[in-house]
Amino acid sequence: MARTIGVGIQSFDKIVEENYFYIDKTFFIKEWWESGDDVTLITRPRRFGKTLNMSMVEQFFSIDYAERAELFEGLSIWEEEKYHNLQGTYPVISLSFARVKETTYAATKEKICEILRNLYIKYSFLKESDVLTDADRMFFERMLVTDIRENDATSALYQLSNYLYRYYGKKVIILLDEYDTPMQEAYVRGFWEELVSFTRSLFNSAFKTNPYMDRGIMTGITRVSKESIFPDLNNLEVVTTTSEKYATSFGFTEEEVFTALDEYDLGQEREGVKAWYDGFVFGNHKDIYNPWSILNFLDKRNYATYWANTSNNSLVGKLIREGNKDIKSTFEALLRGEIIRCPIDEQIVYDQLDDDDTAIWSLLIASGYLKVLTYEKQTATGFGRERMYDLCLTNGEVVDMFYSMVRGWFRPAKSNYSDFVSALLCGDVETMNVYMNEITMEIFSYFDTERKPSRNPAEQFYHGFVLGMIVELREKYMITSNRESGFGRYDVMLEPREADKDAIILEFKVYNSNKEKNLEETVAVALKQIEEKQYEAVLAAKGIPKERIRKYGFAFEGKKVLIG
């Protein structure tokens, strides 16, 4: 009989005791322990079992679970006798920043202090122990108040490690889950610098200058640059999605997924499940699946974007929507199913996301939206050379999520946008003008960045506009932008997939009062450029007759548009 599917359960003991569906990942305990690393930072996308594995590690090592060895009987870690003697023998400090999603620095620090205070409440029995001095008890009391001082908060894990070491006579294991959640929020909300100063002190005292820590694990989505928060943490072993270490410890392998499908009499769905949910690559291991999507599919037995819609994608959406034309053009290629090639730095430098295009693609890889197909390995003579990565969207679920995201950008002007597209396809210029002006009034500024306004906001808009057309018209047209044809690069081209449809070329121009008297002249300049540069050449080469190629010039002046 198939086991019950428990969606969203993150407590290891509950899954084992209630016999919920579980794929054995306890081999991670052995691999991690035998690595001997002081502090391990493991990055994986959301919902990839990080929290469950941290719960598993805590319950294996923690003194609090010394009498719970039965949780691991029958699992892979229990196959070696020496691990029987290791279970339940360490004081473990376990905390998570997953809930820290506040909108201000003050609220973020307060939430982190609340998490630290709850740890001290958990270990309040130490306060009565004779291993603590009067000064220790005074510090302990300060950690129990509502308004914790910042210097006490940044020393809290260090001090608690000290107290537990003196009480048990054994160094502690520290587990910090989702360490970077507050940092992503800080970047989006604009208090990155303040939070970095606080977390740098907290992490340094807990993981670097802590003689009472035996080992530590940190998990998160991104590898925040060492210079930002880990400048002194030279004992940090970083395991990213391109690392071979722990490659199958987080997420489900294809063999595990197909075995699960058979358990629930869904073996006939292998091909569909693979198309929707396969595609993650960790180290040299391809065909890794997201556990959240698989569990939901097994439970609900229908295809949907389970994983991609489990959290706010505001940062990803903001970076693409407000990105420059190169970012949008690259994203257009991804939506068309193409492979992009670019350099990647797996360290996420949040304060460079506004200025460094490669940082955005690095973030998308870490978040699970892009997968690495191939990459150049560092060579003995490759000093100072950027390594190139071949990337594409991860799977059908991710594609579906991005389509929904782009549609959401145009939601404030949905009816006008749909009417404009209909008018464009029919060649009704008068109606195109009416609806395009309505659209620009509603969403023009939405595509321009707030932090560093574009010198050419119309350019920002039209590339966002192209993304919208790719999503809406992808079944009828191949839509490209900024490609070479004739003697230049056209702005937008719609190439029909059916022989009886017209091809369309669009050229965008911003009104220049030094060169043109009015928008009508700007439209004429745009149309003249299409002819002089012979943008229709690529269409003619494919056999599309000249009479079936329509050309339009778009002239922008602020939010006002004229199409001719």
C-alpha positions as CSV (number, residue, x, y, z in Angstrom):
1,M,0.0,0.0,0.0
2,A,1.3,3.4,-1.0
3,R,2.4,5.7,1.8
4,T,0.5,8.9,2.7
5,I,1.9,12.0,1.0
6,G,2.7,14.7,3.5
7,V,3.1,18.0,1.6
8,G,5.1,20.6,3.4
9,I,6.2,18.6,6.4
10,Q,9.7,19.7,7.4
11,S,10.2,17.8,10.7
12,F,12.1,14.5,10.2
13,D,10.7,12.7,13.2
14,K,7.1,13.4,12.2
15,I,7.7,12.0,8.7
16,V,9.3,8.8,10.2
17,E,6.8,8.3,13.0
18,E,3.7,8.8,10.8
19,N,5.2,6.8,7.9
20,Y,4.7,9.6,5.4
21,F,6.3,9.2,2.0
22,Y,10.1,9.8,2.4
23,I,13.1,9.2,0.2
24,D,16.1,8.3,2.3
25,K,18.7,11.1,2.4
26,T,20.4,10.1,5.6
27,F,23.6,9.2,3.6
28,F,24.2,13.0,3.7
29,I,25.0,12.7,7.5
30,K,27.8,10.2,6.7
31,E,29.2,12.2,3.8
32,W,29.1,15.5,5.7
33,W,30.6,14.1,8.9
34,E,33.4,12.3,7.1
35,S,34.3,15.4,5.1
36,G,35.7,17.0,8.3
37,D,34.8,20.5,7.2
38,D,34.5,23.1,10.0
39,V,31.7,25.1,8.4
40,T,29.7,24.1,5.4
41,L,27.6,26.5,3.3
42,I,25.2,24.6,1.0
43,T,23.2,26.5,-1.6
44,R,20.1,25.0,-3.2
45,P,16.9,26.5,-4.7
46,R,13.8,26.8,-2.5
47,R,11.8,23.7,-1.6
48,F,14.7,21.3,-2.2
49,G,14.7,19.6,1.2
50,K,17.2,21.9,2.9
51,T,15.0,22.4,6.0
52,L,14.1,18.7,6.2
53,N,17.7,17.7,6.0
54,M,18.7,20.2,8.7
55,S,16.0,18.7,10.9
56,M,17.4,15.2,10.1
57,V,20.9,16.3,11.0
58,E,19.8,17.9,14.3
59,Q,17.8,14.9,15.4
60,F,20.7,12.5,14.5
61,F,23.3,14.4,16.5
62,S,21.4,16.2,19.2
63,I,21.6,15.2,22.8
64,D,17.9,16.0,23.0
65,Y,17.2,13.0,20.7
66,A,19.6,10.6,22.5
67,E,16.7,8.2,23.3
68,R,15.3,8.4,19.7
69,A,17.7,6.1,17.8
70,E,14.7,4.3,16.4
71,L,14.1,7.2,14.0
72,F,17.1,6.1,12.0
73,E,16.7,2.3,12.1
74,G,16.4,0.8,8.7
75,L,17.8,3.9,7.0
76,S,21.2,4.1,5.2
77,I,23.0,5.9,8.0
78,W,22.2,2.9,10.3
79,E,24.1,0.4,8.2
80,E,27.4,1.3,9.9
81,E,27.8,0.4,13.6
82,K,30.0,3.4,14.4
83,Y,27.1,5.8,13.6
84,H,25.0,4.0,16.2
85,N,27.4,5.3,18.8
86,L,27.4,8.9,17.4
87,Q,23.7,9.4,17.4
88,G,22.4,11.7,20.1
89,T,25.8,12.7,21.5
90,Y,26.2,16.4,20.7
91,P,24.7,19.7,21.9
92,V,23.1,21.2,18.8
93,I,22.1,24.8,18.2
94,S,19.5,24.9,15.4
95,L,17.9,28.0,14.0
96,S,16.3,29.2,10.8
97,F,16.0,32.7,9.2
98,A,13.2,31.4,6.8
99,R,10.6,33.6,8.5
100,V,12.7,36.8,8.4
101,K,11.0,38.7,5.5
102,E,10.5,42.1,7.0
103,T,10.3,45.4,5.1
104,T,12.7,47.5,7.3
105,Y,16.1,47.0,8.9
106,A,14.7,47.6,12.4
107,A,12.0,45.0,11.9
108,T,14.5,42.5,10.4
109,K,16.9,42.9,13.3
110,E,14.0,42.6,15.8
111,K,12.9,39.3,14.1
112,I,16.4,37.9,14.3
113,C,16.6,38.9,17.9
114,E,13.3,37.1,18.5
115,I,14.8,33.9,17.1
116,L,17.9,34.3,19.3
117,R,15.7,35.0,22.3
118,N,13.7,31.8,21.7
119,L,17.0,29.8,21.7
120,Y,17.8,31.2,25.1
121,I,14.3,30.4,26.4
122,K,14.8,26.8,25.1
123,Y,18.1,26.5,27.1
124,S,16.9,28.5,30.1
125,F,17.8,25.5,32.4
126,L,21.5,26.6,31.9
127,K,20.8,29.8,33.9
128,E,20.4,27.8,37.1
129,S,23.5,25.7,36.4
130,D,26.6,26.2,38.4
131,V,28.7,26.3,35.2
132,L,27.5,29.9,34.7
133,T,29.0,32.8,36.5
134,D,27.1,35.8,37.7
135,A,28.3,37.7,34.6
136,D,27.0,34.9,32.4
137,R,23.6,35.0,34.1
138,M,23.5,38.8,33.5
139,F,24.1,38.2,29.8
140,F,21.5,35.4,29.7
141,E,18.9,37.8,31.3
142,R,19.7,40.4,28.7
143,M,18.9,37.9,26.0
144,L,15.5,37.2,27.4
145,V,14.3,40.8,27.2
146,T,12.2,42.2,24.3
147,D,14.7,44.9,23.3
148,I,18.0,43.0,22.9
149,R,21.1,45.2,22.4
150,E,22.8,44.8,19.1
151,N,26.2,43.8,20.5
152,D,24.5,41.2,22.7
153,A,22.6,39.8,19.6
154,T,25.7,39.5,17.5
155,S,27.5,37.6,20.4
156,A,24.5,35.4,21.2
157,L,25.4,32.2,19.4
158,Y,29.0,32.5,20.5
159,Q,28.0,32.8,24.2
160,L,25.4,30.1,24.0
161,S,28.0,27.7,22.5
162,N,30.2,28.5,25.4
163,Y,27.5,27.8,28.0
164,L,26.5,24.5,26.3
165,Y,30.2,23.4,26.1
166,R,30.7,24.0,29.7
167,Y,27.5,22.2,30.7
168,Y,27.9,19.1,28.5
169,G,31.7,19.1,28.2
170,K,31.5,18.8,24.5
171,K,31.7,21.3,21.6
172,V,28.5,22.2,19.8
173,I,27.2,21.8,16.3
174,I,25.5,24.9,14.9
175,L,22.8,24.6,12.1
176,L,21.6,27.8,10.4
177,D,18.9,27.2,7.8
178,E,18.0,29.8,5.1
179,Y,20.7,32.2,6.2
180,D,20.2,34.5,3.2
181,T,16.4,35.0,3.3
182,P,16.7,38.4,5.2
183,M,19.4,39.5,2.8
184,Q,17.2,39.1,-0.3
185,E,14.5,41.1,1.4
186,A,17.1,43.7,2.4
187,Y,18.2,44.2,-1.2
188,V,14.7,44.5,-2.5
189,R,13.7,46.9,0.3
190,G,16.8,49.0,0.2
191,F,18.5,48.3,3.6
192,W,21.3,46.0,2.4
193,E,24.2,47.9,3.8
194,E,22.7,48.1,7.3
195,L,21.9,44.4,7.5
196,V,25.3,43.3,6.1
197,S,27.1,45.0,9.0
198,F,24.9,43.2,11.6
199,T,25.0,39.7,10.0
200,R,28.7,39.9,9.4
201,S,29.3,40.4,13.1
202,L,26.8,37.6,14.0
203,F,28.3,35.1,11.6
204,N,31.9,35.9,12.4
205,S,31.4,35.4,16.2
206,A,29.3,32.2,15.7
207,F,31.3,30.4,12.9
208,K,34.8,31.9,12.8
209,T,36.0,33.0,16.3
210,N,34.1,30.3,18.2
211,P,36.3,27.8,20.0
212,Y,33.2,26.1,21.4
213,M,31.9,25.0,18.0
214,D,32.8,21.6,16.6
215,R,31.2,22.0,13.2
216,G,28.5,24.0,11.5
217,I,26.2,23.9,8.5
218,M,24.5,26.9,6.8
219,T,22.0,26.6,4.0
220,G,20.5,29.1,1.7
221,I,19.5,29.8,-1.9
222,T,22.5,32.0,-2.8
223,R,26.2,32.2,-2.1
224,V,26.4,35.7,-0.9
225,S,29.9,37.1,-1.7
226,K,32.5,36.4,0.9
227,E,33.5,40.0,0.9
228,S,30.0,41.0,1.9
229,I,29.4,38.9,5.0
230,F,32.2,36.3,5.3
231,P,35.4,38.4,5.0
232,D,37.0,36.6,8.0
233,L,35.4,33.2,7.5
234,N,38.3,31.3,5.8
235,N,37.2,28.0,7.3
236,L,34.1,28.0,5.1
237,E,33.5,25.1,2.7
238,V,31.0,26.4,0.0
239,V,28.9,23.8,-1.9
240,T,26.9,25.3,-4.8
241,T,24.8,23.8,-7.5
242,T,27.9,23.2,-9.6
243,S,29.7,21.3,-6.8
244,E,29.9,17.6,-6.9
245,K,29.6,17.4,-3.1
246,Y,26.2,16.4,-1.8
247,A,24.9,16.5,-5.3
248,T,22.1,13.9,-4.7
249,S,21.5,14.8,-1.0
250,F,19.0,17.6,-1.9
251,G,16.3,17.0,-4.4
252,F,15.1,13.7,-6.0
253,T,17.1,11.8,-8.6
254,E,15.2,10.5,-11.7
255,E,15.5,6.9,-10.4
256,E,13.9,8.0,-7.1
257,V,11.1,9.8,-8.9
258,F,10.2,7.0,-11.2
259,T,10.2,4.5,-8.3
260,A,7.8,6.9,-6.5
261,L,5.5,7.1,-9.6
262,D,5.4,3.3,-9.7
263,E,4.5,3.2,-5.9
264,Y,1.4,5.4,-6.7
265,D,0.5,3.6,-9.9
266,L,1.5,6.6,-12.0
267,G,4.3,5.0,-14.0
268,Q,2.6,6.0,-17.2
269,E,3.2,9.7,-16.4
270,R,7.0,9.4,-16.5
271,E,7.4,11.4,-19.8
272,G,5.0,14.2,-18.6
273,V,6.6,14.5,-15.2
274,K,10.1,14.6,-16.8
275,A,9.0,17.5,-19.2
276,W,7.4,19.5,-16.4
277,Y,9.7,18.9,-13.4
278,D,13.0,17.5,-14.5
279,G,16.0,19.7,-15.5
280,F,17.9,20.6,-12.3
281,V,21.7,19.9,-12.5
282,F,23.8,19.6,-9.4
283,G,27.5,18.9,-10.0
284,N,27.7,16.2,-12.7
285,H,24.3,14.8,-11.8
286,K,21.6,15.7,-14.3
287,D,17.9,14.8,-14.1
288,I,17.4,16.1,-10.5
289,Y,13.8,16.9,-9.6
290,N,12.3,19.4,-7.2
291,P,10.8,17.5,-4.3
292,W,8.0,20.0,-3.7
293,S,6.6,19.6,-7.3
294,I,6.9,15.8,-7.2
295,L,5.1,15.5,-3.8
296,N,2.3,17.7,-5.0
297,F,2.0,15.8,-8.3
298,L,1.8,12.5,-6.4
299,D,-0.8,14.0,-4.1
300,K,-2.9,15.8,-6.6
301,R,-2.2,13.8,-9.8
302,N,-2.3,16.8,-12.2
303,Y,0.3,19.0,-13.8
304,A,0.7,22.6,-12.4
305,T,3.4,25.1,-11.4
306,Y,3.6,23.9,-7.8
307,W,7.2,24.9,-7.0
308,A,7.6,28.1,-9.1
309,N,4.6,29.7,-7.3
310,T,5.6,28.9,-3.7
311,S,7.2,32.2,-2.9
312,N,7.4,35.8,-3.9
313,N,9.5,36.2,-7.1
314,S,9.7,40.0,-6.7
315,L,13.5,40.2,-6.9
316,V,13.7,38.1,-10.0
317,G,10.8,40.0,-11.7
318,K,12.2,43.4,-10.7
319,L,15.7,42.7,-12.1
320,I,14.3,41.5,-15.5
321,R,11.6,44.0,-15.8
322,E,13.8,47.0,-15.0
323,G,16.9,45.5,-16.7
324,N,18.6,47.1,-19.7
325,K,18.0,46.0,-23.3
326,D,20.7,43.4,-23.2
327,I,19.1,41.7,-20.2
328,K,15.6,41.8,-21.7
329,S,17.0,40.6,-25.1
330,T,18.7,37.6,-23.4
331,F,15.5,36.9,-21.5
332,E,13.6,36.9,-24.8
333,A,15.9,34.2,-26.1
334,L,15.3,32.1,-23.0
335,L,11.5,32.4,-23.4
336,R,11.9,31.2,-27.0
337,G,13.6,28.1,-25.7
338,E,17.1,29.1,-26.8
339,I,20.4,28.5,-25.0
340,I,22.4,31.5,-23.8
341,R,26.1,31.6,-23.3
342,C,27.6,34.0,-20.7
343,P,30.1,34.2,-17.9
344,I,28.9,33.4,-14.4
345,D,30.2,34.2,-10.9
346,E,28.5,31.9,-8.4
347,Q,29.1,34.5,-5.6
348,I,26.0,36.8,-5.5
349,V,27.1,40.3,-4.9
350,Y,23.8,41.9,-4.1
351,D,25.0,45.5,-4.3
352,Q,26.2,44.8,-7.8
353,L,22.9,43.4,-9.2
354,D,21.9,46.9,-10.6
355,D,25.2,47.2,-12.6
356,D,26.4,43.7,-13.4
357,D,24.3,41.7,-15.9
358,T,26.1,38.4,-15.1
359,A,25.0,38.7,-11.4
360,I,21.4,38.4,-12.6
361,W,22.0,35.2,-14.4
362,S,24.0,33.9,-11.4
363,L,21.0,34.7,-9.2
364,L,18.6,32.8,-11.6
365,I,20.9,29.8,-11.5
366,A,21.0,29.8,-7.7
367,S,17.3,30.2,-7.5
368,G,16.7,27.2,-9.8
369,Y,15.2,29.1,-12.8
370,L,18.2,28.5,-15.1
371,K,20.1,25.2,-15.4
372,V,23.8,24.8,-16.4
373,L,24.1,22.7,-19.5
374,T,27.8,22.9,-19.8
375,Y,30.5,25.2,-18.5
376,E,34.2,25.7,-19.0
377,K,36.4,24.3,-16.3
378,Q,39.3,26.3,-15.0
379,T,42.6,25.3,-16.6
380,A,46.2,25.6,-15.3
381,T,46.8,28.5,-17.8
382,G,43.5,30.2,-17.7
383,F,44.5,33.1,-15.4
384,G,42.2,36.1,-15.6
385,R,39.9,34.4,-18.1
386,E,36.1,34.4,-17.7
387,R,34.6,30.9,-17.7
388,M,31.6,30.7,-20.1
389,Y,28.4,28.8,-19.2
390,D,25.7,27.5,-21.5
391,L,22.3,28.1,-19.8
392,C,18.6,27.6,-20.5
393,L,15.3,27.6,-18.5
394,T,15.1,24.7,-16.2
395,N,11.9,22.9,-17.2
396,G,8.3,23.4,-18.3
397,E,7.2,24.5,-14.8
398,V,9.7,27.4,-14.9
399,V,8.7,28.4,-18.4
400,D,5.0,28.5,-17.3
401,M,6.0,30.6,-14.2
402,F,7.8,33.2,-16.4
403,Y,4.9,33.4,-18.8
404,S,2.6,34.2,-15.9
405,M,5.1,36.8,-14.6
406,V,5.2,38.6,-17.9
407,R,1.4,38.5,-18.2
408,G,1.3,40.0,-14.7
409,W,3.4,43.0,-15.9
410,F,0.6,43.9,-18.4
411,R,-2.3,43.1,-16.1
412,P,-3.0,46.8,-15.4
413,A,-3.5,47.3,-19.1
414,K,-4.7,43.8,-20.0
415,S,-7.8,44.7,-22.1
416,N,-6.0,47.5,-23.9
417,Y,-3.0,45.3,-24.6
418,S,-5.1,42.5,-26.0
419,D,-7.0,45.1,-28.2
420,F,-3.7,46.5,-29.4
421,V,-2.4,43.1,-30.4
422,S,-5.6,42.4,-32.3
423,A,-5.4,45.7,-34.1
424,L,-1.7,45.0,-35.0
425,L,-2.5,41.7,-36.5
426,C,-5.3,43.2,-38.5
427,G,-3.2,46.2,-39.7
428,D,-5.6,48.8,-38.1
429,V,-3.2,51.6,-37.5
430,E,-5.8,54.0,-36.1
431,T,-6.9,51.5,-33.4
432,M,-3.3,50.6,-32.7
433,N,-2.6,54.3,-31.8
434,V,-5.6,54.5,-29.5
435,Y,-4.7,51.4,-27.5
436,M,-0.9,51.9,-27.5
437,N,-1.4,55.3,-25.9
438,E,-3.6,53.8,-23.2
439,I,-1.0,51.1,-22.5
440,T,1.9,53.5,-22.2
441,M,-0.1,55.8,-19.8
442,E,-0.7,52.8,-17.5
443,I,2.5,50.9,-17.5
444,F,5.3,52.9,-19.2
445,S,7.2,53.8,-16.0
446,Y,6.7,50.2,-14.7
447,F,9.5,49.0,-17.1
448,D,12.0,51.7,-16.0
449,T,14.2,51.3,-13.0
450,E,13.5,53.4,-9.9
451,R,17.1,53.3,-8.7
452,K,18.8,54.6,-11.8
453,P,16.4,56.0,-14.3
454,S,17.1,55.0,-17.9
455,R,18.3,57.7,-20.3
456,N,16.0,56.0,-22.8
457,P,12.8,54.8,-21.0
458,A,11.2,54.0,-24.4
459,E,13.9,51.4,-25.0
460,Q,13.1,49.8,-21.6
461,F,9.4,49.8,-22.5
462,Y,9.7,48.3,-25.9
463,H,11.8,45.4,-24.8
464,G,9.3,44.7,-22.1
465,F,6.6,45.0,-24.7
466,V,8.4,42.4,-26.8
467,L,8.4,40.0,-23.9
468,G,4.6,40.4,-23.7
469,M,4.2,39.6,-27.4
470,I,6.4,36.5,-27.1
471,V,4.1,35.2,-24.3
472,E,0.9,36.1,-26.1
473,L,1.8,35.3,-29.7
474,R,4.3,32.5,-29.4
475,E,2.1,29.9,-31.1
476,K,1.5,32.1,-34.1
477,Y,4.7,34.0,-34.6
478,M,8.4,33.8,-34.0
479,I,9.2,37.1,-32.3
480,T,12.8,38.4,-32.2
481,S,14.4,41.8,-31.4
482,N,17.7,43.5,-32.0
483,R,18.8,41.0,-34.6
484,E,20.9,41.6,-37.7
485,S,19.1,41.8,-41.0
486,G,20.2,43.7,-44.2
487,F,22.5,46.4,-43.1
488,G,21.6,46.9,-39.5
489,R,19.7,45.6,-36.5
490,Y,15.9,45.9,-36.5
491,D,14.0,46.6,-33.3
492,V,11.2,43.9,-33.4
493,M,10.2,41.3,-36.0
494,L,7.2,39.1,-36.1
495,E,7.7,36.1,-38.4
496,P,4.5,34.1,-39.0
497,R,4.5,30.4,-38.4
498,E,1.7,30.0,-40.9
499,A,2.2,30.7,-44.6
500,D,-1.0,32.8,-45.0
501,K,-0.1,35.4,-42.2
502,D,1.8,38.7,-42.7
503,A,5.2,39.3,-41.3
504,I,5.6,42.5,-39.3
505,I,8.6,44.8,-38.6
506,L,8.5,47.4,-35.8
507,E,11.0,50.2,-35.4
508,F,10.9,52.4,-32.2
509,K,12.2,56.0,-32.1
510,V,12.3,58.7,-29.5
511,Y,11.3,62.2,-30.7
512,N,14.3,64.4,-31.0
513,S,13.4,68.1,-31.1
514,N,16.8,69.0,-32.5
515,K,16.1,66.9,-35.6
516,E,12.4,66.6,-36.0
517,K,9.5,69.1,-35.9
518,N,6.9,66.6,-34.6
519,L,6.1,63.0,-34.0
520,E,5.0,62.5,-37.6
521,E,8.6,63.3,-38.7
522,T,9.9,60.8,-36.1
523,V,7.7,58.1,-37.5
524,A,9.0,58.9,-41.0
525,V,12.6,58.6,-39.7
526,A,11.7,55.2,-38.3
527,L,10.1,54.0,-41.5
528,K,13.0,55.4,-43.6
529,Q,15.5,53.4,-41.5
530,I,13.6,50.2,-42.1
531,E,13.8,50.7,-45.8
532,E,17.4,52.0,-46.0
533,K,18.7,49.3,-43.7
534,Q,16.7,46.6,-45.6
535,Y,15.5,45.0,-42.5
536,E,13.1,42.8,-44.5
537,A,16.1,40.9,-46.0
538,V,16.0,38.0,-43.5
539,L,12.2,37.6,-44.3
540,A,12.7,37.7,-48.0
541,A,15.5,35.1,-47.7
542,K,12.9,32.8,-46.2
543,G,10.6,33.3,-49.2
544,I,8.1,35.8,-47.7
545,P,7.0,38.1,-50.5
546,K,7.4,41.9,-50.1
547,E,3.6,42.5,-50.2
548,R,3.2,40.3,-47.1
549,I,5.7,42.3,-45.0
550,R,4.2,45.1,-43.0
551,K,6.3,47.9,-41.5
552,Y,5.5,50.3,-38.6
553,G,7.3,53.1,-37.0
554,F,6.7,54.0,-33.4
555,A,7.5,57.5,-32.2
556,F,7.8,58.2,-28.5
557,E,7.6,61.6,-26.7
558,G,7.4,60.9,-22.9
559,K,4.3,58.6,-22.6
560,K,2.8,59.8,-25.9
561,V,3.1,57.5,-28.8
562,L,2.4,57.9,-32.5
563,I,2.4,54.8,-34.8
564,G,2.6,55.1,-38.6
